[in-house]
Amino acid sequence: MPTALVIGASRGIGLEFTRQYLAEDWQVFATFRSEPDRIRLRDLGAQTLKLDVLDPNDLAAASWQLDGEKVDIMVMNAGVYGPRTSHVQKPPTEAEFDQVMRTNVLSAMRLVPLVGPLLSHTRGTLAFVSSRMGSIAEASASYGMLYRVSKAAVNMVGKLAHTGRSPQGIRVITLHPGWVRTDMGGPNEDVDVDASVAGMRQVIGEAVAYPSGGFYDYRGQSLAW
């Protein structure tokens, strides 16, 4: 039975990854923060792990609980958007900066060291759920400045993880899910969450077509960094 680890599985994209992998008879380790989220994931059939990505104690506990597991796919999905009003004329407060950058970037950096023991035996895939808004080459608007900056940093984490882990046979890719209708994205975006996740899962599953070190959208198109 193949195994997936979904970081940030309580809602939205992470919850849908969990649902879809379970529907195809995968074993899924899914992380949660609150008790209602744990119950929801448990009832779906996931193996639940308490994980606040900003809590070093939770990271240590999750690492201990996963010790010896062999994971085929690890999806790094934890993230927040932050202030909707952030742009070049309205820089974030220190508290806003800390919340977004710590949640989106520091957590990704802290989780990369977990990858080797879990994915090396399976020559598995680490997939960062990022955003096209983190593309420097395609930046054409200043709204969502803090989120954009954080996702540009996540893209760099993904690229460096590829550089460091691909010699061990671990594939690392970075994904843009599209403009998805979720609590974060809002109700009027272009893509249903099930279609977005199905597309990303196809990219994750086709290692030859989508090699390590790439930045792809949910339709399989390569994106500029």
KEKE-3310 file (N, C-alpha, C; in steps of 0.2 Angstrom, whole numbers, plus 5000, padded with zeros to 4 digits):
npx = (5004:5004:5010:5006:5010:5002:5005:4996:4982:4970:4959:4952:4964:4973:4965:4958:4968:4970:4958:4957:4968:4965:4954:4959:4964:4976:4988:4987:4995:4990:4991:4985:4978:4968:4956:4943:4947:4955:4946:4938:4947:4951:4939:4938:4947:4961:4978:4981:4991:4996:5001:5007:5015:5024:5028:5041:5041:5030:5035:5046:5039:5031:5040:5046:5035:5034:5045:5054:5044:5040:5038:5029:5024:5025:5016:5018:5008:5004:5000:4997:4987:4988:4987:4974:4976:4989:5001:5013:5012:5007:5014:5017:5013:5024:5019:5010:5020:5028:5019:5015:5027:5033:5024:5023:5036:5047:5041:5042:5056:5059:5053:5060:5071:5065:5062:5072:5074:5061:5057:5068:5070:5060:5062:5055:5043:5043:5032:5029:5016:5014:5013:5008:5009:5020:5030:5043:5047:5034:5028:5016:5008:5005:4997:4993:5006:5014:5010:5014:5028:5031:5028:5037:5049:5046:5046:5060:5065:5060:5067:5080:5079:5077:5090:5098:5092:5090:5101:5100:5090:5078:5063:5059:5047:5038:5022:5008:4992:4982:4969:4960:4944:4942:4943:4954:4956:4944:4926:4924:4934:4943:4944:4938:4941:4943:4946:4958:4966:4966:4973:4985:4989:4991:5002:5011:5012:5018:5033:5043:5038:5037:5050:5061:5064:5057:5044:5027:5010:4993:4988:4999:5007:5023:5030:5037:5051)
npy = (4994:5011:5026:5042:5058:5071:5088:5100:5097:5099:5106:5113:5113:5103:5094:5089:5083:5073:5066:5061:5053:5043:5038:5031:5020:5023:5023:5036:5049:5062:5079:5089:5102:5106:5098:5095:5095:5084:5073:5074:5070:5058:5051:5050:5041:5043:5042:5051:5065:5076:5093:5108:5118:5128:5125:5118:5107:5100:5097:5088:5078:5073:5069:5058:5050:5046:5039:5027:5024:5022:5033:5038:5049:5066:5080:5096:5108:5117:5134:5152:5166:5179:5197:5205:5217:5220:5228:5238:5251:5249:5242:5227:5225:5221:5210:5204:5201:5192:5182:5177:5174:5165:5155:5151:5150:5147:5136:5127:5126:5120:5108:5101:5094:5082:5075:5066:5053:5048:5048:5043:5028:5025:5032:5044:5057:5074:5087:5104:5114:5129:5144:5153:5166:5168:5169:5177:5181:5183:5193:5205:5214:5222:5219:5209:5208:5203:5189:5185:5188:5178:5166:5167:5165:5152:5145:5146:5138:5126:5124:5123:5112:5102:5103:5098:5086:5078:5070:5059:5052:5058:5066:5083:5094:5109:5117:5125:5128:5133:5146:5143:5138:5140:5141:5150:5155:5160:5162:5164:5160:5152:5138:5122:5114:5100:5097:5104:5097:5085:5087:5091:5079:5071:5077:5075:5061:5058:5056:5055:5064:5076:5082:5082:5097:5106:5119:5118:5120:5115:5110:5104:5112:5120:5133:5149:5154)
npz = (5000:4995:5003:5009:5016:5022:5025:5034:5033:5037:5031:5015:5002:5007:5015:5004:4996:5006:5006:4992:4991:5000:4995:4984:4991:4998:5011:5023:5031:5040:5045:5059:5069:5078:5089:5083:5069:5070:5072:5061:5051:5055:5054:5041:5038:5039:5046:5060:5064:5076:5073:5074:5064:5068:5080:5089:5097:5093:5080:5083:5090:5079:5071:5078:5079:5066:5064:5055:5046:5029:5016:5001:4995:5000:5005:5006:5013:5022:5026:5026:5020:5025:5027:5017:5012:5009:5001:4990:4994:5007:5018:5028:5045:5059:5066:5057:5047:5053:5056:5043:5036:5045:5046:5032:5027:5036:5042:5031:5029:5041:5040:5029:5033:5038:5027:5021:5029:5028:5014:5007:5005:4997:4986:4984:4982:4986:4988:4986:4990:4982:4975:4960:4962:4968:4959:4952:4940:4933:4940:4941:4948:4963:4974:4988:4993:5004:5005:4992:4993:5003:4996:4985:4993:4998:4985:4983:4994:4990:4978:4983:4991:4982:4976:4987:4990:4979:4975:4983:4977:4980:4974:4971:4969:4965:4966:4959:4963:4956:4955:4968:4974:4990:5008:5010:4997:4993:4988:4974:4965:4951:4951:4955:4971:4971:4957:4956:4965:4960:4948:4952:4959:4948:4942:4952:4952:4940:4937:4927:4917:4924:4930:4945:4953:4946:4943:4943:4936:4941:4930:4924:4917:4914:4925:4926:4936)
capx = (5000:5008:5009:5006:5010:5000:5006:4991:4977:4963:4954:4954:4968:4976:4960:4956:4973:4969:4952:4958:4973:4962:4949:4963:4967:4983:4988:4988:4996:4987:4992:4980:4980:4962:4952:4938:4950:4958:4940:4936:4952:4951:4933:4939:4952:4968:4982:4982:4997:4995:5007:5008:5021:5028:5030:5047:5039:5026:5039:5049:5034:5029:5046:5046:5029:5035:5051:5054:5039:5042:5033:5030:5023:5025:5014:5019:5003:5003:5001:4992:4988:4989:4982:4972:4977:4996:5004:5019:5010:5005:5018:5014:5015:5029:5015:5008:5025:5030:5014:5015:5033:5035:5020:5024:5043:5050:5039:5044:5063:5060:5051:5064:5075:5061:5061:5077:5072:5054:5057:5074:5069:5055:5064:5048:5042:5041:5028:5027:5010:5016:5008:5011:5010:5027:5034:5046:5046:5028:5025:5014:5004:5008:4992:4995:5013:5017:5009:5019:5035:5032:5028:5044:5053:5044:5049:5067:5066:5059:5073:5086:5078:5079:5098:5101:5089:5089:5106:5098:5085:5071:5061:5056:5043:5034:5016:5003:4986:4977:4965:4955:4938:4943:4942:4959:4955:4937:4921:4923:4939:4941:4945:4936:4947:4944:4949:4965:4970:4967:4978:4992:4991:4993:5009:5015:5012:5021:5040:5047:5035:5038:5056:5063:5067:5052:5038:5022:5003:4989:4987:5005:5011:5029:5030:5043:5052)
capy = (5000:5017:5030:5049:5062:5078:5093:5105:5093:5100:5110:5115:5108:5098:5090:5086:5078:5067:5062:5058:5047:5038:5035:5026:5015:5024:5025:5043:5052:5069:5083:5093:5107:5106:5092:5094:5093:5077:5069:5074:5066:5051:5048:5049:5035:5045:5042:5058:5068:5083:5096:5115:5119:5133:5122:5113:5101:5096:5094:5083:5073:5070:5065:5052:5045:5044:5035:5020:5024:5024:5038:5039:5056:5071:5086:5102:5112:5122:5141:5157:5172:5185:5203:5206:5224:5221:5230:5241:5257:5248:5237:5223:5226:5216:5204:5201:5198:5186:5176:5174:5171:5160:5149:5148:5149:5144:5129:5123:5125:5115:5101:5098:5088:5076:5071:5061:5047:5046:5047:5040:5021:5024:5037:5047:5064:5080:5092:5110:5118:5136:5149:5157:5173:5168:5169:5184:5183:5184:5198:5211:5218:5223:5217:5202:5208:5199:5182:5184:5187:5172:5161:5167:5161:5144:5142:5145:5132:5120:5123:5121:5105:5098:5103:5094:5079:5074:5065:5054:5049:5061:5071:5088:5099:5115:5117:5130:5124:5137:5150:5138:5140:5137:5147:5155:5158:5163:5158:5166:5159:5149:5131:5118:5111:5093:5097:5107:5092:5079:5089:5091:5072:5068:5079:5071:5054:5057:5058:5056:5070:5082:5080:5086:5104:5110:5122:5116:5121:5109:5107:5101:5117:5123:5140:5153:5156)
capz = (5000:4995:5009:5008:5021:5020:5030:5033:5030:5041:5027:5009:4998:5011:5016:4998:4995:5010:5003:4986:4992:5004:4990:4980:4995:5000:5018:5023:5038:5039:5051:5061:5075:5083:5090:5078:5063:5071:5072:5054:5047:5058:5052:5034:5038:5039:5052:5061:5068:5079:5071:5073:5061:5071:5087:5088:5101:5088:5075:5086:5091:5073:5068:5082:5077:5059:5063:5052:5040:5022:5013:4994:4993:5005:5002:5011:5011:5027:5024:5027:5015:5028:5026:5010:5010:5009:4994:4991:4998:5013:5021:5033:5052:5061:5068:5051:5043:5057:5055:5036:5035:5049:5044:5025:5025:5042:5043:5026:5030:5046:5038:5024:5036:5039:5021:5020:5032:5026:5007:5003:5004:4992:4981:4984:4980:4991:4984:4990:4987:4983:4971:4954:4965:4970:4953:4951:4932:4931:4945:4937:4952:4970:4979:4991:4993:5009:5002:4986:4995:5006:4991:4982:4997:4997:4979:4984:4998:4986:4973:4987:4993:4976:4975:4992:4991:4973:4975:4987:4974:4981:4969:4974:4965:4968:4963:4959:4963:4952:4959:4970:4979:4997:5013:5009:4990:4992:4984:4967:4961:4945:4950:4961:4974:4968:4951:4957:4968:4955:4943:4956:4960:4942:4941:4957:4950:4934:4938:4921:4913:4928:4934:4951:4952:4942:4946:4938:4939:4942:4923:4921:4913:4918:4926:4927:4943)
cpx = (5004:5005:5010:5006:5008:5000:5001:4985:4970:4958:4957:4958:4971:4971:4958:4961:4972:4963:4953:4963:4969:4957:4952:4967:4974:4982:4990:4989:4994:4988:4986:4982:4974:4959:4947:4941:4953:4952:4938:4941:4952:4945:4934:4944:4959:4971:4983:4988:4996:5002:5005:5015:5026:5030:5035:5045:5035:5030:5043:5045:5032:5034:5047:5041:5030:5041:5050:5049:5043:5037:5034:5029:5022:5022:5014:5014:5001:5004:4995:4993:4990:4985:4981:4974:4984:4998:5010:5018:5008:5008:5015:5017:5020:5025:5013:5014:5027:5025:5014:5021:5035:5031:5022:5031:5047:5048:5042:5052:5064:5058:5056:5068:5072:5061:5066:5075:5066:5054:5062:5073:5065:5057:5058:5049:5040:5038:5027:5021:5012:5011:5012:5012:5017:5032:5037:5046:5040:5024:5023:5009:5007:5003:4994:5002:5016:5016:5014:5026:5036:5032:5035:5049:5052:5047:5057:5069:5065:5065:5079:5085:5079:5087:5101:5098:5089:5095:5105:5092:5078:5069:5057:5053:5039:5028:5012:4997:4980:4973:4959:4950:4939:4942:4948:4958:4949:4933:4920:4929:4938:4941:4942:4942:4948:4947:4957:4969:4971:4972:4985:4994:4994:5000:5013:5017:5016:5028:5044:5044:5037:5044:5057:5066:5063:5047:5032:5015:4999:4987:4993:5009:5017:5028:5037:5044:5052)
cpy = (5006:5021:5037:5052:5069:5082:5098:5102:5094:5103:5111:5110:5102:5092:5086:5081:5072:5063:5058:5052:5042:5034:5030:5021:5016:5024:5032:5045:5059:5073:5087:5097:5106:5099:5090:5092:5086:5072:5068:5069:5059:5047:5046:5042:5036:5043:5049:5060:5075:5087:5104:5116:5124:5131:5117:5107:5097:5093:5088:5077:5069:5066:5058:5047:5042:5040:5028:5019:5025:5027:5039:5046:5060:5077:5091:5107:5117:5129:5145:5162:5178:5191:5204:5212:5225:5223:5235:5248:5255:5241:5233:5226:5220:5210:5201:5198:5192:5180:5173:5171:5165:5154:5146:5146:5145:5137:5124:5121:5120:5108:5097:5092:5082:5072:5065:5054:5044:5044:5043:5033:5020:5028:5041:5054:5069:5085:5098:5113:5126:5140:5152:5164:5174:5169:5176:5186:5185:5190:5204:5215:5217:5220:5210:5202:5203:5191:5181:5183:5180:5166:5161:5163:5154:5141:5141:5139:5126:5118:5120:5114:5100:5097:5098:5087:5075:5069:5059:5050:5052:5066:5076:5093:5104:5116:5123:5127:5127:5142:5146:5141:5136:5143:5152:5158:5162:5160:5159:5164:5154:5141:5128:5115:5104:5093:5099:5101:5086:5081:5089:5084:5069:5071:5076:5064:5053:5059:5059:5063:5076:5080:5084:5092:5108:5114:5122:5118:5115:5106:5104:5106:5120:5130:5143:5154:5163)
cpz = (5000:5001:5007:5015:5019:5026:5029:5030:5033:5036:5020:5005:5001:5013:5010:4995:4999:5007:4997:4987:4995:4999:4985:4984:4997:5008:5019:5030:5036:5046:5053:5067:5080:5083:5085:5071:5064:5070:5064:5050:5049:5055:5044:5033:5038:5046:5054:5066:5070:5077:5070:5070:5064:5078:5086:5092:5097:5083:5077:5087:5085:5070:5072:5080:5070:5058:5061:5047:5034:5018:5006:4992:5000:5002:5007:5009:5016:5025:5025:5021:5019:5026:5019:5007:5009:5001:4995:4995:5005:5016:5027:5040:5054:5063:5062:5047:5047:5056:5048:5035:5039:5047:5037:5024:5030:5042:5037:5027:5036:5044:5033:5027:5038:5033:5020:5022:5029:5018:5003:5001:4998:4986:4979:4982:4986:4986:4988:4986:4988:4979:4965:4957:4967:4965:4952:4944:4930:4936:4941:4941:4959:4975:4982:4992:4998:5007:4996:4988:4999:5001:4987:4986:4997:4991:4980:4989:4994:4981:4977:4990:4988:4975:4981:4993:4985:4972:4979:4983:4975:4976:4973:4969:4968:4963:4964:4958:4958:4957:4962:4975:4985:5002:5012:5002:4989:4988:4977:4963:4956:4946:4957:4964:4972:4962:4952:4960:4964:4950:4946:4957:4954:4940:4946:4955:4944:4934:4932:4917:4917:4933:4940:4949:4948:4946:4941:4941:4939:4935:4920:4917:4918:4919:4927:4934:4944)
residu = (MET:PRO:THR:ALA:LEU:VAL:ILE:GLY:ALA:SER:ARG:GLY:ILE:GLY:LEU:GLU:PHE:THR:ARG:GLN:TYR:LEU:ALA:GLU:ASP:TRP:GLN:VAL:PHE:ALA:THR:PHE:ARG:SER:GLU:PRO:ASP:ARG:ILE:ARG:LEU:ARG:ASP:LEU:GLY:ALA:GLN:THR:LEU:LYS:LEU:ASP:VAL:LEU:ASP:PRO:ASN:ASP:LEU:ALA:ALA:ALA:SER:TRP:GLN:LEU:ASP:GLY:GLU:LYS:VAL:ASP:ILE:MET:VAL:MET:ASN:ALA:GLY:VAL:TYR:GLY:PRO:ARG:THR:SER:HIS:VAL:GLN:LYS:PRO:PRO:THR:GLU:ALA:GLU:PHE:ASP:GLN:VAL:MET:ARG:THR:ASN:VAL:LEU:SER:ALA:MET:ARG:LEU:VAL:PRO:LEU:VAL:GLY:PRO:LEU:LEU:SER:HIS:THR:ARG:GLY:THR:LEU:ALA:PHE:VAL:SER:SER:ARG:MET:GLY:SER:ILE:ALA:GLU:ALA:SER:ALA:SER:TYR:GLY:MET:LEU:TYR:ARG:VAL:SER:LYS:ALA:ALA:VAL:ASN:MET:VAL:GLY:LYS:LEU:ALA:HIS:THR:GLY:ARG:SER:PRO:GLN:GLY:ILE:ARG:VAL:ILE:THR:LEU:HIS:PRO:GLY:TRP:VAL:ARG:THR:ASP:MET:GLY:GLY:PRO:ASN:GLU:ASP:VAL:ASP:VAL:ASP:ALA:SER:VAL:ALA:GLY:MET:ARG:GLN:VAL:ILE:GLY:GLU:ALA:VAL:ALA:TYR:PRO:SER:GLY:GLY:PHE:TYR:ASP:TYR:ARG:GLY:GLN:SER:LEU:ALA:TRP)
# end
